[in-house]
Amino acid sequence: MAEVRVPWATLLKVIAAVALCFLWIRLWQTVTLVLVAIIIAVGLAPAVGWLERHRWPRWAASAGVVLVLVAILVGFLVLTWTSLADQAQNLGQRAREVEQEILKRAPQPIVDLIRQADSKPDASMLAPYVVRVGRAALAALAIFVLATILVVYFLIEGRQTYAFVRDFVPPRHRARFDRTADEAREVAFGFIVGNVITSTCAGIYFFFWLSVLGVPASLLLALLGFLFDFIPVLGFYLSCLPAIMMAATVSPAVALAMIPIYLSYDFIENYILAPRVYGKRLELSKVAVLLSFAVGAQLAGVVGAVLALPLAAIFPTIDRLWLRRARFSQGEAAEA
């Protein structure tokens, strides 16, 4: 009977892999929060550097940039909260009307199957989804507050933190580590700036057309278009469906007009805006985007789905600088 020997190095790698899986299960929310803060800090770093060059202390520049950003967001909500609340109520009522209309026109077996899935036959089918969206929004708000605090600290102590982490890298790998960090920073910066620009353009574009056509809740629908534009590929459909529902209250023709309007912006963003905004920093195929989105959503929910895109875009750098060299070295060792 042949004796099987497992090297200690292999055992240690297996133990390390199991430990990483265990830590991910326990700490995935914290890891996601840190990644969000790092990506936002990278996006804001140029503004902090500009203030530093104008003789601002780094702590003041970091806090000032973050406070200005938060003030803009809070100010927008304060100025539009009443209107957005009324429009959200209008959209919710319209969604219930559309649901009831669909249930009336759907074949009876499908209606019975849908009703059986709910313990309360008379309850709205949309209620569970509204609750989930509400919980996701509250979770996103909590993440935003905590991430804001972390962003300030990362901006203030980013250089010291990077130097601390770099000290753990073996000296022979530090040059590659620096190159990886530089390219990852460029990808993160391109992701933040590109998404903000394209999402802002989406919100303005949708608000213009919805207002011109007299669609109710145009401000809320434009805000949804701005937020959903951060979600790759699927965000287009998530923003288009509510617009069609509300446009149907004006006329069927206006509802149909939403399709070419939203499709036009999708084309403009994908083939005109995105290549100029992102450049070559986020070159990913649609299949890679969808797979990254699905994996990120499964691992860490909505935030994980959004973060999956820049993380996937960094992988080619890791493969070129680290994995490909490892494969080449192993191939040379095998030939020898």
C-alpha positions as CSV (number, residue, x, y, z in Angstrom):
1,M,0.0,0.0,0.0
2,A,1.5,3.3,-1.1
3,E,2.2,5.9,1.5
4,V,0.6,9.3,0.9
5,R,2.6,12.3,2.1
6,V,1.1,15.7,2.2
7,P,3.7,18.5,2.5
8,W,3.4,20.9,5.4
9,A,3.2,23.8,2.9
10,T,0.1,22.3,1.3
11,L,-1.6,21.7,4.7
12,L,-0.9,25.3,5.7
13,K,-2.4,26.6,2.4
14,V,-5.6,24.5,3.0
15,I,-5.8,25.8,6.6
16,A,-5.3,29.3,5.4
17,A,-8.1,28.9,2.8
18,V,-10.5,27.5,5.4
19,A,-9.6,30.3,7.8
20,L,-10.2,33.0,5.1
21,C,-13.6,31.5,4.2
22,F,-14.6,31.5,7.9
23,L,-13.4,35.1,8.3
24,W,-15.4,36.1,5.2
25,I,-18.6,34.6,6.6
26,R,-18.1,36.4,9.9
27,L,-16.7,39.7,8.7
28,W,-18.1,40.2,5.2
29,Q,-20.0,43.3,6.2
30,T,-16.9,44.9,7.7
31,V,-14.8,44.0,4.7
32,T,-17.4,45.5,2.4
33,L,-17.6,48.6,4.5
34,V,-13.8,49.0,4.3
35,L,-13.8,48.5,0.6
36,V,-16.5,51.2,0.1
37,A,-14.5,53.6,2.2
38,I,-11.2,52.9,0.4
39,I,-12.8,53.4,-3.1
40,I,-14.5,56.6,-2.0
41,A,-11.3,57.9,-0.4
42,V,-9.4,57.2,-3.6
43,G,-12.0,59.2,-5.6
44,L,-11.7,62.2,-3.2
45,A,-7.9,62.1,-2.8
46,P,-7.2,64.4,-5.8
47,A,-9.4,67.1,-4.2
48,V,-7.6,66.7,-0.9
49,G,-4.3,66.9,-2.7
50,W,-5.3,70.1,-4.4
51,L,-6.2,71.7,-1.1
52,E,-2.9,70.6,0.4
53,R,-1.1,72.3,-2.4
54,H,-2.9,75.5,-1.4
55,R,-1.5,75.2,2.1
56,W,-4.4,73.4,3.8
57,P,-3.4,70.9,6.5
58,R,-4.2,67.4,5.4
59,W,-6.7,66.8,8.2
60,A,-8.6,70.0,7.4
61,A,-8.6,69.3,3.7
62,S,-9.8,65.7,4.2
63,A,-12.6,66.7,6.7
64,G,-13.6,69.7,4.5
65,V,-13.9,67.7,1.3
66,V,-16.1,65.0,3.0
67,L,-18.2,67.6,4.8
68,V,-18.9,69.5,1.6
69,L,-19.9,66.2,-0.1
70,V,-22.2,65.3,2.8
71,A,-23.6,68.8,2.9
72,I,-24.5,68.7,-0.8
73,L,-26.4,65.3,-0.3
74,V,-28.2,66.5,2.9
75,G,-29.1,69.8,1.3
76,F,-30.6,68.1,-1.7
77,L,-32.7,65.9,0.5
78,V,-33.8,68.8,2.7
79,L,-34.9,70.8,-0.3
80,T,-36.7,68.0,-2.1
81,W,-37.9,65.8,0.7
82,T,-41.5,66.9,0.7
83,S,-41.8,66.6,-3.0
84,L,-40.1,63.2,-3.1
85,A,-42.3,61.9,-0.3
86,D,-45.5,62.9,-2.2
87,Q,-44.1,61.5,-5.4
88,A,-43.1,58.2,-3.7
89,Q,-46.7,57.9,-2.3
90,N,-48.0,58.5,-5.8
91,L,-45.7,55.9,-7.3
92,G,-46.6,53.4,-4.7
93,Q,-50.3,53.9,-5.4
94,R,-49.7,53.5,-9.1
95,A,-47.7,50.3,-8.5
96,R,-50.6,48.8,-6.6
97,E,-53.0,49.7,-9.3
98,V,-50.8,48.1,-11.9
99,E,-50.5,45.0,-9.8
100,Q,-54.3,44.7,-9.4
101,E,-54.7,45.2,-13.2
102,I,-52.1,42.5,-13.9
103,L,-53.9,40.1,-11.6
104,K,-57.2,40.7,-13.2
105,R,-55.9,40.0,-16.7
106,A,-53.5,37.1,-15.9
107,P,-54.7,33.5,-16.4
108,Q,-56.4,32.1,-13.3
109,P,-53.9,29.3,-12.7
110,I,-51.1,31.9,-12.5
111,V,-53.2,34.1,-10.2
112,D,-53.9,31.1,-7.9
113,L,-50.2,30.2,-7.8
114,I,-49.2,33.7,-6.9
115,R,-51.9,33.9,-4.2
116,Q,-50.8,30.6,-2.7
117,A,-47.3,32.0,-2.2
118,D,-48.8,34.6,0.1
119,S,-50.3,33.8,3.5
120,K,-52.7,36.7,3.1
121,P,-54.6,36.3,-0.2
122,D,-55.8,39.9,-0.1
123,A,-52.4,41.4,0.6
124,S,-50.4,43.2,-2.0
125,M,-47.8,41.1,-3.8
126,L,-45.5,44.2,-3.8
127,A,-45.5,44.6,0.0
128,P,-42.7,42.1,0.6
129,Y,-40.5,43.7,-2.0
130,V,-41.2,47.2,-0.6
131,V,-40.1,45.9,2.8
132,R,-37.0,44.5,1.4
133,V,-36.2,47.7,-0.5
134,G,-36.8,49.6,2.7
135,R,-34.5,47.4,4.7
136,A,-31.8,47.6,2.0
137,A,-32.1,51.4,2.0
138,L,-31.7,51.6,5.8
139,A,-28.7,49.2,5.6
140,A,-27.2,51.4,2.8
141,L,-27.7,54.5,5.0
142,A,-25.9,52.9,8.0
143,I,-23.1,51.9,5.7
144,F,-22.9,55.4,4.3
145,V,-22.6,57.0,7.7
146,L,-19.9,54.5,8.9
147,A,-18.1,54.7,5.5
148,T,-18.1,58.5,5.7
149,I,-16.2,58.3,9.0
150,L,-13.8,55.8,7.6
151,V,-13.2,57.9,4.5
152,V,-12.0,60.8,6.6
153,Y,-9.5,58.6,8.4
154,F,-8.3,57.0,5.2
155,L,-7.8,60.4,3.6
156,I,-5.9,61.7,6.6
157,E,-3.8,58.6,7.3
158,G,-3.9,56.9,3.9
159,R,-0.1,57.2,3.3
160,Q,0.8,55.9,6.7
161,T,-1.7,53.0,6.3
162,Y,-0.3,52.1,3.0
163,A,3.3,52.1,4.3
164,F,2.2,50.0,7.3
165,V,0.7,47.3,5.0
166,R,3.6,47.5,2.6
167,D,6.1,46.6,5.4
168,F,4.5,43.1,5.5
169,V,5.3,42.5,1.8
170,P,8.7,40.7,1.2
171,P,11.3,43.2,-0.1
172,R,11.6,41.4,-3.5
173,H,7.9,41.8,-4.2
174,R,7.5,45.5,-3.1
175,A,8.0,46.9,-6.5
176,R,5.2,44.8,-8.0
177,F,3.1,45.6,-4.9
178,D,3.5,49.3,-5.6
179,R,2.6,48.8,-9.3
180,T,-0.5,46.8,-8.3
181,A,-1.6,49.5,-5.8
182,D,-1.0,52.3,-8.4
183,E,-3.2,50.5,-11.1
184,A,-5.8,49.6,-8.5
185,R,-6.0,53.2,-7.4
186,E,-6.4,54.3,-11.0
187,V,-9.3,51.8,-11.5
188,A,-11.0,52.9,-8.3
189,F,-10.7,56.5,-9.2
190,G,-12.1,55.9,-12.7
191,F,-15.0,53.9,-11.2
192,I,-16.0,56.6,-8.8
193,V,-15.6,59.6,-11.2
194,G,-17.1,57.7,-14.1
195,N,-20.1,56.5,-12.2
196,V,-20.8,59.9,-10.7
197,I,-20.6,61.6,-14.1
198,T,-22.7,59.0,-16.0
199,S,-25.3,58.8,-13.2
200,T,-25.6,62.6,-13.0
201,C,-26.1,62.8,-16.7
202,A,-28.7,60.0,-16.4
203,G,-30.6,61.9,-13.8
204,I,-30.6,65.2,-15.7
205,Y,-31.5,63.5,-19.0
206,F,-34.5,61.6,-17.5
207,F,-35.7,64.6,-15.5
208,F,-35.7,66.7,-18.7
209,W,-37.8,64.3,-20.8
210,L,-40.1,63.3,-18.0
211,S,-40.8,66.9,-17.2
212,V,-41.4,67.8,-20.9
213,L,-43.8,64.9,-21.3
214,G,-45.6,65.8,-18.1
215,V,-45.0,62.4,-16.4
216,P,-46.0,62.5,-12.7
217,A,-43.2,62.0,-10.1
218,S,-40.6,63.1,-12.6
219,L,-38.1,64.2,-9.8
220,L,-38.4,60.8,-8.0
221,L,-38.1,58.9,-11.3
222,A,-35.0,60.9,-12.2
223,L,-33.5,60.3,-8.8
224,L,-34.2,56.5,-9.3
225,G,-32.5,56.8,-12.7
226,F,-29.5,58.4,-11.0
227,L,-29.2,55.7,-8.3
228,F,-29.9,52.7,-10.5
229,D,-27.4,53.9,-13.0
230,F,-24.7,52.8,-10.5
231,I,-25.9,49.2,-11.0
232,P,-24.3,47.8,-14.1
233,V,-26.5,46.4,-16.9
234,L,-29.6,45.8,-14.8
235,G,-30.0,49.3,-13.5
236,F,-31.4,50.4,-16.9
237,Y,-34.4,48.1,-16.5
238,L,-34.9,48.9,-12.8
239,S,-35.3,52.6,-13.7
240,C,-37.3,52.2,-16.9
241,L,-40.2,50.1,-15.5
242,P,-41.4,52.7,-12.9
243,A,-41.2,55.4,-15.6
244,I,-43.4,53.3,-17.9
245,M,-45.9,52.8,-15.0
246,M,-46.2,56.5,-14.3
247,A,-46.2,57.6,-17.9
248,A,-49.2,55.2,-18.5
249,T,-51.2,57.6,-16.3
250,V,-50.7,60.3,-18.9
251,S,-51.4,58.2,-22.1
252,P,-50.4,54.9,-23.7
253,A,-48.3,56.9,-26.2
254,V,-46.3,58.6,-23.5
255,A,-45.8,55.2,-21.8
256,L,-44.4,53.7,-25.1
257,A,-42.2,56.8,-25.5
258,M,-40.3,55.9,-22.3
259,I,-38.8,52.8,-24.1
260,P,-36.9,54.8,-26.8
261,I,-36.0,57.6,-24.4
262,Y,-34.4,55.2,-21.9
263,L,-32.9,53.1,-24.6
264,S,-31.4,56.2,-26.2
265,Y,-29.6,57.1,-22.9
266,D,-28.4,53.5,-22.5
267,F,-26.8,53.8,-25.9
268,I,-25.4,57.2,-25.3
269,E,-23.8,56.1,-22.0
270,N,-22.4,52.8,-23.3
271,Y,-21.0,54.0,-26.6
272,I,-20.4,57.8,-26.1
273,L,-20.0,58.7,-22.4
274,A,-18.5,55.6,-20.9
275,P,-15.5,55.3,-23.3
276,R,-14.6,58.9,-22.8
277,V,-15.1,58.9,-19.0
278,Y,-13.6,55.5,-18.1
279,G,-11.1,55.3,-20.9
280,K,-9.3,52.0,-20.6
281,R,-9.5,51.7,-16.9
282,L,-12.7,49.6,-16.7
283,E,-12.6,47.5,-19.9
284,L,-14.8,44.5,-19.1
285,S,-17.1,42.5,-21.3
286,K,-20.9,42.4,-20.6
287,V,-20.5,38.8,-19.5
288,A,-17.8,39.7,-17.0
289,V,-19.9,42.5,-15.7
290,L,-23.0,40.3,-15.2
291,L,-21.0,37.5,-13.6
292,S,-19.3,40.0,-11.3
293,F,-22.6,41.6,-10.4
294,A,-24.2,38.2,-9.6
295,V,-21.3,37.0,-7.5
296,G,-21.1,40.3,-5.6
297,A,-24.8,40.4,-5.0
298,Q,-24.7,36.8,-3.6
299,L,-21.8,37.5,-1.3
300,A,-22.6,41.0,0.0
301,G,-26.0,42.2,-1.3
302,V,-26.6,45.4,-3.2
303,V,-23.3,47.0,-2.1
304,G,-21.4,43.9,-3.0
305,A,-23.0,43.9,-6.5
306,V,-21.8,47.5,-7.1
307,L,-18.3,46.9,-5.7
308,A,-17.9,43.8,-7.8
309,L,-17.2,45.9,-11.0
310,P,-14.0,47.7,-9.8
311,L,-12.8,44.6,-8.1
312,A,-13.3,42.6,-11.3
313,A,-11.5,45.4,-13.3
314,I,-8.5,45.1,-10.9
315,F,-8.1,41.3,-11.6
316,P,-6.3,41.7,-15.0
317,T,-3.6,43.7,-13.1
318,I,-3.3,41.0,-10.5
319,D,-3.1,38.3,-13.2
320,R,-0.5,40.1,-15.2
321,L,1.8,41.1,-12.3
322,W,1.3,38.1,-10.0
323,L,-0.5,35.0,-11.3
324,R,1.0,35.0,-14.7
325,R,4.5,35.2,-13.3
326,A,3.7,32.4,-10.9
327,R,2.5,30.2,-13.7
328,F,5.6,31.0,-15.8
329,S,7.9,30.2,-12.9
330,Q,6.1,26.9,-12.3
331,G,6.4,26.0,-16.0
332,E,10.1,26.7,-16.0
333,A,10.5,24.5,-12.8
334,A,8.6,21.7,-14.5
335,E,10.7,21.8,-17.6
336,A,13.9,21.7,-15.5
